[in-house]
């Protein structure tokens, strides 16, 4: 079963309450999303670390329920 964009945003917001989050369904199938997450929590972190932080916020859904996520992270 696909994951709703609202659920992705909810999970990310739980870990990054200050974040500006934009989720786009790339294929209209609920399986392929692009997310932009802007948060002060990323300050001093490499892009890899920032992405790992977001993947951790998704609580194991990446690669399972959530098939594909093109991720952009930025520091607030």
C-alpha positions as CSV (number, residue, x, y, z in Angstrom):
1,X,0.0,0.0,0.0
2,X,1.5,3.4,-0.9
3,X,2.3,6.0,1.7
4,X,0.4,9.3,1.6
5,X,2.4,12.6,1.3
6,X,0.7,13.8,4.5
7,X,2.1,10.8,6.4
8,X,5.6,11.5,5.1
9,X,5.3,15.1,6.2
10,X,4.0,14.0,9.6
11,X,6.9,11.7,10.3
12,X,9.5,14.3,9.2
13,X,7.8,17.0,11.2
14,X,8.0,14.8,14.4
15,X,11.8,14.9,14.1
16,X,12.1,18.4,12.8
17,X,9.4,20.6,14.3
18,X,11.0,23.8,12.9
19,X,11.2,22.5,9.3
20,X,9.7,23.8,6.2
21,X,8.7,20.7,4.3
22,X,7.5,20.4,0.7
23,X,6.4,17.0,-0.6
24,X,5.6,16.3,-4.3
25,X,4.1,13.1,-5.7
26,X,6.3,12.7,-8.8
27,X,4.3,9.9,-10.6
28,X,0.9,10.3,-9.1
29,X,1.1,6.7,-7.7
30,X,1.9,7.4,-4.1
31,X,5.2,5.6,-4.4
32,X,7.6,8.1,-5.9
33,X,8.0,11.4,-4.1
34,X,10.3,14.4,-3.9
35,X,10.8,16.1,-0.6
36,X,12.5,19.3,0.3
37,X,13.3,19.7,4.0
38,X,14.7,23.0,5.4
39,X,15.7,22.9,9.0
40,X,18.2,24.4,11.4
41,X,18.9,20.9,12.7
42,X,21.0,20.3,9.6
43,X,23.5,23.1,10.6
44,X,27.1,21.7,10.6
45,X,26.0,18.4,9.0
46,X,27.1,17.0,5.7
47,X,24.5,16.3,3.0
48,X,24.9,12.6,3.7
49,X,24.3,13.2,7.4
50,X,21.3,15.4,6.7
51,X,19.7,12.7,4.4
52,X,20.4,10.1,7.0
53,X,18.6,12.2,9.6
54,X,15.5,12.4,7.4
55,X,15.6,8.7,6.5
56,X,15.8,8.0,10.3
57,X,12.7,10.2,10.8
58,X,10.8,8.0,8.3
59,X,11.1,5.1,10.8
60,X,12.0,2.3,8.5
61,X,9.4,3.1,5.8
62,X,12.0,4.0,3.2
63,X,12.5,1.2,0.7
64,X,9.4,-0.6,2.0
65,X,6.1,1.3,2.1
66,X,7.8,4.3,0.7
67,X,9.4,3.1,-2.6
68,X,11.3,6.2,-3.8
69,X,12.1,9.6,-2.3
70,X,14.2,12.2,-4.1
71,X,15.5,14.3,-1.1
72,X,16.8,17.8,-0.9
73,X,17.9,19.2,2.4
74,X,18.8,22.8,3.3
75,X,19.9,24.6,6.4
76,X,17.5,27.2,7.7
